[in-house]
Amino acid sequence: MHEEFAARLSQLRMEKGVSARDMSLSIGQSAGYINNIENGNNLPSMTVFFYICEYLNISPRDFFDFKSKTPETLNRMIEDMKSLSRVQLEHLAAIIGDIRKP
């Protein structure tokens, strides 16, 4: 589980485009904190895990949704789609269906 957690944290951090050092300092930790997690040396406390999720603009559930490569973007899209009409959503679904075709 350490390895999966570390890999996911690294993936999400890089997707956000921040260094491990900057992220560590931004969540109130020492400069090498995130590196220690990503290298499999430590796991964060539950409190710090919540800070990490907040920093990444995702929920804890999103963190562990390994199928979602960019949960922050997906969450923004879902929020935007909530204001669309049924017809607009159907058009969007058709576009997504076309994009996913091999």
All heavy atoms as an XYZ file, in Angstrom:
817
protein
N       0.820     -1.200      0.000
C       0.000      0.000      0.000
C       0.865      1.266      0.000
O       0.496      2.252     -0.600
C      -0.958     -0.030      1.205
C      -1.926      1.096      1.224
S      -2.945      1.098     -0.246
C      -4.220      2.170      0.230
N       2.017      1.214      0.660
C       2.919      2.373      0.661
C       3.269      2.778     -0.763
O       3.266      3.961     -1.089
C       4.215      2.040      1.407
C       4.139      2.224      2.880
N       5.160      2.802      3.574
C       3.197      1.934      3.794
C       4.861      2.838      4.851
N       3.661      2.306      5.006
N       3.588      1.767     -1.596
C       4.018      2.048     -2.964
C       2.903      2.691     -3.785
O       3.153      3.637     -4.529
C       4.495      0.763     -3.636
C       5.757      0.202     -3.027
C       6.056     -1.209     -3.496
O       5.288     -1.761     -4.316
O       7.065     -1.753     -3.034
N       1.676      2.171     -3.645
C       0.544      2.744     -4.384
C       0.258      4.172     -3.933
O      -0.003      5.048     -4.749
C      -0.698      1.880     -4.213
C      -0.615      0.543     -4.906
C      -1.785     -0.340     -4.554
O      -2.315     -0.243     -3.426
O      -2.177     -1.130     -5.421
N       0.307      4.381     -2.622
C       0.068      5.715     -2.079
C       1.124      6.682     -2.598
O       0.807      7.783     -3.069
C       0.075      5.679     -0.543
C      -0.349      6.974      0.080
C      -1.668      7.168      0.447
C       0.562      7.997      0.295
C      -2.072      8.373      1.020
C       0.169      9.196      0.860
C      -1.156      9.383      1.221
N       2.388      6.262     -2.523
C       3.496      7.111     -2.956
C       3.386      7.443     -4.445
O       3.582      8.596     -4.846
C       4.824      6.420     -2.658
N       3.063      6.448     -5.256
C       2.948      6.665     -6.703
C       1.792      7.609     -7.018
O       1.911      8.490     -7.888
C       2.758      5.333     -7.416
N       0.680      7.441     -6.316
C      -0.483      8.300     -6.565
C      -0.177      9.740     -6.169
O      -0.501     10.678     -6.898
C      -1.701      7.774     -5.786
C      -2.961      8.587     -5.971
C      -3.485      8.523     -7.380
N      -4.832      9.085     -7.427
C      -5.463      9.372     -8.527
N      -4.916      9.135     -9.698
N      -6.681      9.877     -8.484
N       0.466      9.920     -5.039
C       0.823     11.267     -4.596
C       1.740     11.928     -5.620
O       1.527     13.080     -6.005
C       1.490     11.223     -3.222
C       1.979     12.563     -2.680
C       0.839     13.571     -2.582
C       2.643     12.362     -1.329
N       2.722     11.204     -6.075
C       3.651     11.738     -7.067
C       2.918     12.108     -8.356
O       3.138     13.187     -8.926
C       4.739     10.701     -7.350
O       5.630     11.181     -8.320
N       2.034     11.231     -8.817
C       1.263     11.484    -10.037
C       0.435     12.758     -9.903
O       0.455     13.625    -10.783
C       0.351     10.300    -10.334
C      -0.614     10.544    -11.472
C      -1.830      9.618    -11.435
O      -1.985      8.790    -10.542
N      -2.692      9.764    -12.417
N      -0.297     12.877     -8.798
C      -1.176     14.030     -8.610
C      -0.380     15.320     -8.427
O      -0.771     16.375     -8.927
C      -2.102     13.792     -7.423
C      -3.117     12.660     -7.607
C      -3.816     12.356     -6.294
C      -4.116     12.993     -8.707
N       0.740     15.235     -7.731
C       1.584     16.410     -7.529
C       2.141     16.891     -8.861
O       2.109     18.084     -9.165
C       2.723     16.095     -6.552
C       3.677     17.275     -6.341
C       4.836     16.909     -5.459
N       5.620     15.796     -5.951
C       6.485     15.862     -6.969
N       6.657     16.978     -7.643
N       7.183     14.785     -7.324
N       2.638     15.963     -9.668
C       3.194     16.351    -10.970
C       2.101     16.893    -11.892
O       2.347     17.828    -12.662
C       3.929     15.181    -11.596
C       5.240     14.887    -10.875
S       6.294     13.697    -11.708
C       5.378     12.193    -11.495
N       0.904     16.325    -11.805
C      -0.213     16.827    -12.605
C      -0.506     18.289    -12.244
O      -0.841     19.089    -13.101
C      -1.450     15.960    -12.380
C      -2.665     16.402    -13.137
C      -2.558     16.259    -14.649
O      -1.872     15.337    -15.122
O      -3.154     17.092    -15.355
N      -0.357     18.606    -10.984
C      -0.577     19.979    -10.521
C       0.590     20.882    -10.922
O       0.464     22.102    -10.956
C      -0.780     20.001     -9.010
C      -1.233     21.341     -8.463
C      -1.689     21.218     -7.032
C      -2.143     22.541     -6.453
N      -3.479     22.915     -6.901
N       1.743     20.278    -11.224
C       2.889     21.050    -11.689
C       3.679     21.722    -10.586
O       4.217     22.815    -10.794
N       3.746     21.088     -9.424
C       4.506     21.663     -8.307
C       5.610     20.700     -7.874
O       5.492     19.492     -8.037
C       3.601     22.004     -7.100
C       2.585     23.061     -7.467
C       2.918     20.769     -6.561
N       6.644     21.269     -7.306
C       7.737     20.437     -6.806
C       7.348     19.848     -5.459
O       6.467     20.373     -4.761
C       9.017     21.264     -6.648
O       8.881     22.179     -5.566
N       8.005     18.764     -5.105
C       7.763     18.137     -3.802
C       8.103     19.115     -2.684
O       7.401     19.191     -1.671
C       8.576     16.851     -3.676
N       9.163     19.873     -2.868
C       9.573     20.851     -1.853
C       8.499     21.918     -1.651
O       8.111     22.223     -0.527
C      10.894     21.495     -2.268
C      11.416     22.496     -1.257
C      12.728     23.151     -1.746
N      13.344     23.947     -0.706
C      12.938     25.164     -0.359
N      11.912     25.726     -0.978
N      13.548     25.825      0.606
N       8.027     22.505     -2.759
C       7.000     23.546     -2.652
C       5.724     23.009     -2.016
O       5.101     23.690     -1.193
C       6.686     24.139     -4.024
C       7.792     25.044     -4.548
O       8.676     25.439     -3.760
O       7.767     25.349     -5.753
N       5.344     21.797     -2.383
C       4.142     21.214     -1.799
C       4.333     20.987     -0.305
O       3.444     21.298      0.490
C       3.790     19.902     -2.494
C       2.506     19.286     -1.981
S       2.069     17.841     -2.952
C       0.633     17.294     -2.050
N       5.486     20.474      0.079
C       5.779     20.238      1.492
C       5.632     21.515      2.298
O       4.965     21.545      3.343
C       7.208     19.704      1.666
O       7.370     18.454      1.065
N       6.257     22.569      1.821
C       6.216     23.845      2.542
C       4.810     24.435      2.547
O       4.387     25.021      3.543
C       7.225     24.820      1.931
C       8.691     24.393      2.042
C       9.596     25.359      1.267
C       9.128     24.268      3.493
N       4.078     24.253      1.451
C       2.721     24.800      1.361
C       1.753     24.145      2.335
O       0.770     24.766      2.744
C       2.180     24.653     -0.059
O       2.895     25.471     -0.946
N       2.010     22.888      2.691
C       1.122     22.216      3.649
C       1.687     22.274      5.067
O       1.217     21.586      5.962
C       0.811     20.761      3.246
C       2.069     19.898      3.197
C       0.058     20.725      1.925
C       1.801     18.412      3.031
N       2.709     23.118      5.261
C       3.238     23.358      6.598
C       4.195     22.305      7.109
O       4.334     22.134      8.324
N       4.871     21.625      6.207
C       5.803     20.571      6.605
C       7.227     20.963      6.218
O       7.444     21.953      5.536
C       5.403     19.248      5.941
C       4.009     18.776      6.278
C       3.815     18.506      7.763
O       4.658     17.903      8.404
N       2.700     18.977      8.308
N       8.190     20.149      6.628
C       9.585     20.402      6.269
C       9.769     20.205      4.763
O       8.971     19.537      4.106
C      10.509     19.455      7.034
O      10.285     18.118      6.620
N      10.834     20.774      4.232
C      11.056     20.784      2.787
C      11.091     19.390      2.164
O      10.680     19.206      1.026
C      12.357     21.527      2.471
N      11.551     18.373      2.888
C      11.672     17.032      2.335
C      10.512     16.111      2.645
O      10.560     14.922      2.316
N       9.456     16.635      3.237
C       8.342     15.804      3.704
C       7.698     14.986      2.585
O       7.550     13.760      2.692
C       7.297     16.678      4.396
C       6.181     15.899      5.027
C       6.368     15.264      6.251
C       4.949     15.779      4.407
C       5.348     14.529      6.830
C       3.929     15.053      4.982
C       4.127     14.435      6.190
O       3.117     13.708      6.760
N       7.299     15.638      1.509
C       6.629     14.940      0.405
C       7.595     13.958     -0.257
O       7.198     12.842     -0.616
C       6.041     15.940     -0.619
C       4.912     16.766      0.025
C       5.541     15.223     -1.870
C       3.697     15.978      0.486
N       8.858     14.338     -0.404
C       9.849     13.402     -0.954
C       9.924     12.130     -0.117
O      10.029     11.034     -0.665
C      11.238     14.043     -1.022
C      11.487     14.704     -2.356
O      10.952     14.295     -3.373
N      12.307     15.740     -2.343
N       9.888     12.256      1.196
C       9.932     11.077      2.069
C       8.727     10.173      1.854
O       8.853      8.949      1.897
C      10.036     11.483      3.536
C      11.423     11.926      3.913
O      12.417     11.491      3.320
N      11.522     12.809      4.896
N       7.581     10.754      1.614
C       6.381      9.950      1.342
C       6.518      9.285     -0.031
O       6.280      8.084     -0.174
C       5.108     10.814      1.406
C       4.886     11.328      2.833
C       3.892     10.015      0.934
C       3.777     12.357      2.950
N       6.901     10.065     -1.036
C       7.002      9.536     -2.394
C       8.091      8.475     -2.522
O       8.003      7.606     -3.386
C       7.234     10.672     -3.383
C       5.999     11.549     -3.554
C       6.186     12.670     -4.551
O       7.304     12.853     -5.084
O       5.196     13.379     -4.802
N       9.090      8.529     -1.663
C      10.147      7.515     -1.674
C       9.785      6.297     -0.832
O      10.581      5.366     -0.710
C      11.469      8.104     -1.189
C      12.040      9.097     -2.174
O      11.850      8.968     -3.368
N      12.737     10.095     -1.674
N       8.591      6.298     -0.249
C       8.125      5.157      0.524
C       8.670      5.079      1.933
O       8.527      4.062      2.603
N       9.279      6.170      2.410
C       9.857      6.165      3.755
C       8.837      6.450      4.844
O       9.011      6.018      5.981
C      10.989      7.200      3.851
C      12.122      6.883      2.909
O      12.417      5.722      2.654
N      12.751      7.915      2.378
N       7.790      7.193      4.519
C       6.781      7.593      5.501
C       5.397      7.588      4.872
O       5.264      7.624      3.648
C       7.049      9.017      6.011
C       8.282      9.122      6.849
O       8.615      8.219      7.603
N       8.978     10.241      6.720
N       4.410      7.582      5.728
C       3.035      7.874      5.338
C       2.596      9.080      6.152
O       3.024      9.241      7.297
C       2.111      6.694      5.628
C       2.174      5.526      4.661
C       1.314      4.364      5.153
C       1.712      5.944      3.268
N       1.737      9.923      5.601
C       1.286     11.079      6.373
C       0.286     10.675      7.450
O      -0.367      9.635      7.343
C       0.608     11.952      5.313
C       0.113     10.980      4.304
C       1.146      9.876      4.274
N       0.185     11.512      8.453
C      -0.889     11.329      9.430
C      -2.208     11.608      8.719
O      -2.228     12.171      7.607
C      -0.716     12.306     10.598
O      -0.941     13.641     10.147
N      -3.296     11.232      9.339
C      -4.608     11.474      8.737
C      -4.827     12.975      8.533
O      -5.311     13.399      7.476
C      -5.722     10.895      9.613
C      -7.079     10.949      8.960
S      -7.194      9.959      7.466
C      -7.345      8.351      8.159
N      -4.430     13.776      9.495
C      -4.591     15.229      9.379
C      -3.822     15.767      8.186
O      -4.353     16.542      7.381
C      -4.125     15.922     10.673
O      -4.899     15.432     11.762
C      -4.272     17.432     10.581
N      -2.572     15.353      8.046
C      -1.756     15.838      6.924
C      -2.292     15.297      5.602
O      -2.267     15.989      4.585
C      -0.264     15.496      7.121
C       0.557     15.914      5.904
C       0.280     16.187      8.369
N      -2.820     14.082      5.603
C      -3.435     13.555      4.385
C      -4.569     14.469      3.923
O      -4.699     14.775      2.735
C      -3.947     12.128      4.600
C      -4.739     11.597      3.445
C      -4.143     11.374      2.213
C      -6.099     11.337      3.576
C      -4.878     10.895      1.133
C      -6.833     10.857      2.508
C      -6.224     10.635      1.283
N      -5.377     14.943      4.863
C      -6.454     15.867      4.500
C      -5.892     17.179      3.967
O      -6.449     17.761      3.028
C      -7.400     16.105      5.670
C      -8.291     14.931      5.971
C      -8.331     14.392      7.250
C      -9.078     14.344      4.997
C      -9.145     13.304      7.538
C      -9.893     13.248      5.272
C      -9.924     12.739      6.552
N      -4.785     17.663      4.530
C      -4.129     18.868      4.003
C      -3.631     18.628      2.579
O      -3.731     19.505      1.719
C      -2.952     19.301      4.875
C      -3.319     19.879      6.218
C      -2.517     19.651      7.323
C      -4.457     20.664      6.393
C      -2.839     20.171      8.567
C      -4.793     21.192      7.622
C      -3.973     20.947      8.715
O      -4.290     21.472      9.944
N      -3.083     17.447      2.343
C      -2.604     17.100      1.002
C      -3.758     17.133      0.008
O      -3.659     17.718     -1.068
C      -1.908     15.720      1.012
C      -0.555     15.811      1.725
C      -1.751     15.174     -0.408
C       0.099     14.472      2.001
N      -4.872     16.515      0.368
C      -6.038     16.509     -0.524
C      -6.549     17.918     -0.771
O      -6.876     18.275     -1.914
C      -7.152     15.633      0.055
S      -6.756     13.869      0.031
N      -6.592     18.722      0.281
C      -7.037     20.107      0.126
C      -6.097     20.867     -0.809
O      -6.547     21.602     -1.694
C      -7.084     20.786      1.496
C      -7.595     22.198      1.475
C      -7.648     22.805      2.865
O      -7.921     22.073      3.836
O      -7.402     24.022      2.958
N      -4.815     20.670     -0.645
C      -3.817     21.326     -1.499
C      -4.004     20.920     -2.958
O      -3.870     21.738     -3.864
C      -2.410     20.973     -1.021
C      -1.321     21.582     -1.850
C      -0.932     22.911     -1.658
C      -0.697     20.856     -2.856
C       0.057     23.483     -2.436
C       0.289     21.420     -3.636
C       0.667     22.732     -3.428
O       1.645     23.298     -4.210
N      -4.325     19.659     -3.189
C      -4.510     19.147     -4.545
C      -5.910     19.434     -5.096
O      -6.211     19.098     -6.240
C      -4.246     17.634     -4.568
C      -2.811     17.208     -4.254
C      -2.740     15.693     -4.075
C      -1.847     17.675     -5.334
N      -6.775     20.031     -4.275
C      -8.156     20.345     -4.662
C      -8.952     19.091     -5.024
O      -9.705     19.069     -6.002
C      -8.209     21.344     -5.818
C      -7.656     22.685     -5.441
O      -7.947     23.203     -4.356
N      -6.835     23.255     -6.289
N      -8.758     18.042     -4.236
C      -9.484     16.792     -4.450
C      -9.981     16.274     -3.106
O      -9.535     16.713     -2.051
C      -8.609     15.712     -5.132
C      -7.395     15.362     -4.267
C      -8.186     16.168     -6.526
C      -6.588     14.182     -4.778
N     -10.892     15.325     -3.163
C     -11.381     14.679     -1.945
C     -10.504     13.465     -1.639
O      -9.806     12.962     -2.531
C     -12.830     14.220     -2.132
O     -12.870     13.137     -3.043
N     -10.539     12.974     -0.417
C      -9.828     11.721     -0.129
C     -10.281     10.588     -1.050
O      -9.466      9.769     -1.476
C     -10.174     11.444      1.331
C     -10.376     12.814      1.918
C     -11.076     13.583      0.806
N     -11.550     10.564     -1.364
C     -12.051      9.538     -2.286
C     -11.377      9.660     -3.651
O     -10.987      8.670     -4.261
C     -13.561      9.655     -2.423
C     -14.147      8.630     -3.343
C     -15.635      8.761     -3.434
N     -16.155      7.708     -4.289
C     -17.323      7.734     -4.846
N     -18.134      8.749     -4.627
N     -17.723      6.753     -5.609
N     -11.243     10.895     -4.141
C     -10.571     11.126     -5.417
C      -9.125     10.638     -5.373
O      -8.609     10.115     -6.355
C     -10.554     12.614     -5.784
C     -11.917     13.182     -6.089
O     -12.800     12.430     -6.548
O     -12.104     14.403     -5.863
N      -8.471     10.832     -4.228
C      -7.077     10.414     -4.102
C      -6.930      8.927     -4.388
O      -5.993      8.504     -5.063
C      -6.537     10.735     -2.704
C      -5.059     10.479     -2.568
C      -4.150     11.502     -2.762
C      -4.576      9.213     -2.261
C      -2.783     11.265     -2.658
C      -3.216      8.963     -2.152
C      -2.315      9.991     -2.356
N      -7.859      8.134     -3.883
C      -7.765      6.684     -4.028
C      -8.479      6.138     -5.264
O      -8.520      4.936     -5.473
C      -8.266      5.983     -2.764
C      -7.352      6.209     -1.598
C      -7.713      7.065     -0.578
C      -6.121      5.576     -1.532
C      -6.862      7.288      0.500
C      -5.266      5.783     -0.469
C      -5.638      6.647      0.550
N      -9.012      7.019     -6.104
C      -9.628      6.596     -7.358
C      -8.526      6.525     -8.408
O      -8.293      7.461     -9.171
C     -10.723      7.576     -7.780
C     -11.425      7.164     -9.061
O     -11.087      6.094     -9.633
O     -12.304      7.923     -9.508
N      -7.839      5.398     -8.445
C      -6.658      5.251     -9.285
C      -6.971      5.291    -10.775
O      -6.078      5.489    -11.593
C      -5.903      3.967     -8.922
C      -5.375      3.974     -7.517
C      -5.866      3.091     -6.572
C      -4.400      4.878     -7.133
C      -5.382      3.102     -5.270
C      -3.906      4.896     -5.841
C      -4.401      4.008     -4.902
N      -8.233      5.114    -11.157
C      -8.617      5.191    -12.568
C      -8.640      6.632    -13.071
O      -8.504      6.867    -14.263
C      -9.983      4.560    -12.793
C      -9.989      3.062    -12.702
C     -11.307      2.504    -13.191
C     -12.101      1.993    -12.021
N     -13.402      1.471    -12.400
N      -8.826      7.569    -12.159
C      -8.904      8.974    -12.539
C      -7.507      9.585    -12.546
O      -6.883      9.750    -11.502
C      -9.803      9.728    -11.559
O      -9.841     11.095    -11.900
N      -7.030      9.922    -13.731
C      -5.680     10.477    -13.859
C      -5.621     11.941    -13.443
O      -4.600     12.418    -12.976
C      -5.189     10.346    -15.302
C      -5.177      8.934    -15.826
C      -3.980      8.175    -15.328
C      -3.864      6.834    -15.997
N      -4.118      5.724    -15.142
N      -6.721     12.667    -13.654
C      -6.748     14.099    -13.346
C      -8.032     14.448    -12.584
O      -8.933     15.091    -13.132
C      -6.659     14.932    -14.636
O      -7.730     14.549    -15.495
C      -5.337     14.737    -15.350
N      -8.131     14.043    -11.331
C      -9.382     14.261    -10.597
C      -9.757     15.726    -10.410
O     -10.938     16.055    -10.412
C      -9.140     13.568     -9.253
C      -7.670     13.454     -9.120
C      -7.133     13.363    -10.510
N      -8.784     16.611    -10.291
C      -9.112     18.024    -10.124
C      -9.844     18.545    -11.359
O     -10.879     19.215    -11.254
C      -7.848     18.847     -9.862
C      -8.145     20.318     -9.630
C      -6.895     21.149     -9.392
O      -5.768     20.656     -9.578
O      -7.074     22.320     -9.034
N      -9.353     18.213    -12.529
C      -9.998     18.634    -13.777
C     -11.374     17.996    -13.913
O     -12.345     18.662    -14.283
C      -9.118     18.258    -14.984
O      -7.846     18.872    -14.825
C      -9.757     18.697    -16.292
N     -11.458     16.724    -13.606
C     -12.735     16.023    -13.688
C     -13.775     16.656    -12.761
O     -14.926     16.870    -13.154
C     -12.539     14.543    -13.343
C     -13.757     13.644    -13.457
C     -14.318     13.666    -14.873
C     -13.388     12.231    -13.046
N     -13.372     17.005    -11.553
C     -14.301     17.638    -10.610
C     -14.783     18.993    -11.120
O     -15.962     19.333    -10.976
C     -13.654     17.784     -9.240
C     -13.522     16.462     -8.521
O     -14.244     15.514     -8.801
N     -12.583     16.382     -7.599
N     -13.878     19.769    -11.731
C     -14.288     21.063    -12.305
C     -15.289     20.859    -13.427
O     -16.280     21.588    -13.535
C     -13.062     21.826    -12.826
C     -12.298     22.578    -11.765
C     -11.348     23.631    -12.355
N     -10.693     23.257    -13.586
C      -9.483     22.703    -13.678
N      -8.797     22.439    -12.598
N      -8.964     22.408    -14.857
N     -15.049     19.847    -14.259
C     -15.967     19.567    -15.358
C     -17.341     19.147    -14.839
O     -18.362     19.579    -15.372
C     -15.390     18.485    -16.269
C     -14.192     18.936    -17.071
S     -13.485     17.615    -18.060
C     -14.812     17.339    -19.236
N     -17.366     18.322    -13.825
C     -18.639     17.871    -13.252
C     -19.414     19.064    -12.716
O     -20.632     19.175    -12.937
C     -18.406     16.796    -12.171
C     -17.920     15.493    -12.830
C     -19.669     16.569    -11.343
C     -17.411     14.452    -11.860
N     -18.730     19.970    -12.026
C     -19.404     21.170    -11.512
C     -19.987     21.980    -12.667
O     -21.122     22.460    -12.580
C     -18.446     22.021    -10.679
C     -18.247     21.510     -9.278
C     -19.551     21.371     -8.497
O     -20.358     22.340     -8.458
O     -19.774     20.284     -7.935
N     -19.223     22.142    -13.733
C     -19.717     22.891    -14.899
C     -20.906     22.197    -15.548
O     -21.851     22.837    -15.999
C     -18.609     23.080    -15.933
C     -17.531     24.045    -15.481
O     -17.769     24.815    -14.531
O     -16.432     24.014    -16.070
N     -20.884     20.876    -15.608
C     -21.956     20.120    -16.263
C     -23.266     20.180    -15.483
O     -24.335     19.990    -16.065
C     -21.537     18.667    -16.470
C     -20.494     18.503    -17.561
S     -20.124     16.787    -17.965
C     -19.383     16.200    -16.463
N     -23.214     20.461    -14.205
C     -24.438     20.516    -13.397
C     -25.394     21.599    -13.870
O     -26.598     21.498    -13.646
C     -24.096     20.732    -11.917
C     -23.485     19.508    -11.280
C     -23.134     19.769     -9.822
C     -22.520     18.540     -9.185
N     -22.132     18.800     -7.780
N     -24.872     22.599    -14.546
C     -25.746     23.685    -15.009
C     -26.243     23.478    -16.437
O     -27.004     24.291    -16.954
C     -25.004     25.022    -14.923
O     -23.899     25.026    -15.802
N     -25.844     22.379    -17.073
C     -26.273     22.118    -18.446
C     -27.675     21.513    -18.483
O     -28.096     20.829    -17.553
C     -25.287     21.168    -19.134
C     -23.848     21.647    -19.280
C     -22.998     20.564    -19.943
C     -23.772     22.949    -20.050
N     -28.346     21.744    -19.580
C     -29.671     21.148    -19.783
C     -29.510     19.680    -20.165
O     -28.415     19.222    -20.504
C     -30.406     21.892    -20.895
O     -29.801     21.608    -22.151
N     -30.617     18.970    -20.156
C     -30.602     17.559    -20.550
C     -30.075     17.404    -21.969
O     -29.256     16.536    -22.261
C     -32.001     16.951    -20.422
C     -32.054     15.467    -20.777
C     -33.468     14.906    -20.716
N     -34.409     15.601    -21.583
C     -34.502     15.427    -22.909
N     -33.699     14.585    -23.524
N     -35.381     16.084    -23.626
N     -30.523     18.265    -22.866
C     -30.103     18.195    -24.269
C     -28.594     18.455    -24.376
O     -27.881     17.749    -25.098
C     -30.899     19.199    -25.134
C     -30.329     19.304    -26.532
C     -32.372     18.808    -25.165
N     -28.119     19.453    -23.660
C     -26.681     19.744    -23.690
C     -25.870     18.567    -23.151
O     -24.821     18.218    -23.694
C     -26.373     21.004    -22.875
C     -26.890     22.280    -23.514
C     -26.798     23.458    -22.580
O     -27.082     23.356    -21.380
N     -26.396     24.605    -23.133
N     -26.366     17.949    -22.090
C     -25.666     16.781    -21.529
C     -25.655     15.615    -22.511
O     -24.656     14.892    -22.619
C     -26.299     16.361    -20.201
C     -25.992     17.257    -19.010
C     -26.848     16.858    -17.824
C     -24.520     17.207    -18.662
N     -26.753     15.437    -23.229
C     -26.805     14.377    -24.234
C     -25.799     14.634    -25.352
O     -25.129     13.706    -25.820
C     -28.222     14.225    -24.792
C     -29.168     13.595    -23.791
C     -30.613     13.585    -24.250
O     -30.895     14.055    -25.385
O     -31.458     13.108    -23.484
N     -25.661     15.887    -25.770
C     -24.661     16.238    -26.784
C     -23.248     15.956    -26.269
O     -22.424     15.382    -26.986
C     -24.773     17.716    -27.193
C     -25.952     18.036    -28.025
N     -26.148     17.541    -29.292
C     -27.016     18.837    -27.768
C     -27.279     18.002    -29.790
N     -27.831     18.799    -28.873
N     -23.011     16.345    -25.039
C     -21.696     16.114    -24.429
C     -21.406     14.620    -24.320
O     -20.299     14.175    -24.627
C     -21.622     16.783    -23.055
C     -20.279     16.781    -22.363
C     -19.196     17.399    -23.233
C     -20.380     17.504    -21.040
N     -22.404     13.847    -23.933
C     -22.235     12.395    -23.841
C     -21.907     11.798    -25.212
O     -21.074     10.893    -25.323
C     -23.491     11.752    -23.259
N     -22.543     12.313    -26.256
C     -22.268     11.823    -27.614
C     -20.833     12.165    -28.026
O     -20.133     11.338    -28.623
C     -23.266     12.420    -28.601
N     -20.386     13.358    -27.697
C     -19.007     13.761    -28.017
C     -18.017     12.860    -27.289
O     -17.047     12.371    -27.886
C     -18.778     15.246    -27.657
C     -19.585     16.150    -28.580
C     -17.283     15.591    -27.701
C     -19.647     17.598    -28.144
N     -18.259     12.626    -26.010
C     -17.372     11.759    -25.231
C     -17.367     10.351    -25.814
O     -16.313      9.724    -25.935
C     -17.770     11.761    -23.739
C     -17.490     13.135    -23.140
C     -17.029     10.663    -22.977
C     -18.066     13.347    -21.751
N     -18.521      9.865    -26.192
C     -18.612      8.548    -26.817
C     -17.790      8.469    -28.099
O     -17.097      7.482    -28.348
N     -17.858      9.531    -28.910
C     -17.072      9.568    -30.152
C     -15.575      9.599    -29.867
O     -14.787      8.945    -30.550
C     -17.451     10.777    -30.994
C     -18.791     10.636    -31.696
O     -19.285      9.489    -31.786
O     -19.343     11.651    -32.135
N     -15.177     10.333    -28.871
C     -13.746     10.458    -28.516
C     -13.214      9.119    -28.025
O     -12.089      8.739    -28.324
C     -13.542     11.549    -27.450
C     -13.815     12.921    -28.042
C     -12.131     11.480    -26.872
C     -13.859     14.037    -27.014
N     -14.020      8.375    -27.278
C     -13.565      7.108    -26.686
C     -13.506      5.959    -27.663
O     -12.898      4.937    -27.376
C     -14.488      6.744    -25.529
C     -14.338      7.706    -24.355
C     -15.058      7.232    -23.168
N     -14.511      5.915    -22.831
C     -14.955      5.152    -21.872
N     -15.976      5.543    -21.165
N     -14.413      3.985    -21.609
N     -14.122      6.105    -28.844
C     -14.105      5.031    -29.831
C     -12.674      4.766    -30.289
O     -11.924      5.711    -30.519
C     -14.978      5.371    -31.034
C     -16.452      5.319    -30.733
C     -17.249      5.654    -31.969
C     -18.735      5.674    -31.629
N     -19.529      6.122    -32.769
N     -12.332      3.492    -30.446
C     -10.960      3.178    -30.901
C     -10.700      3.585    -32.326
O     -11.492      3.798    -33.120
C     -10.862      1.650    -30.753
C     -12.227      1.154    -30.490
C     -13.095      2.331    -30.171
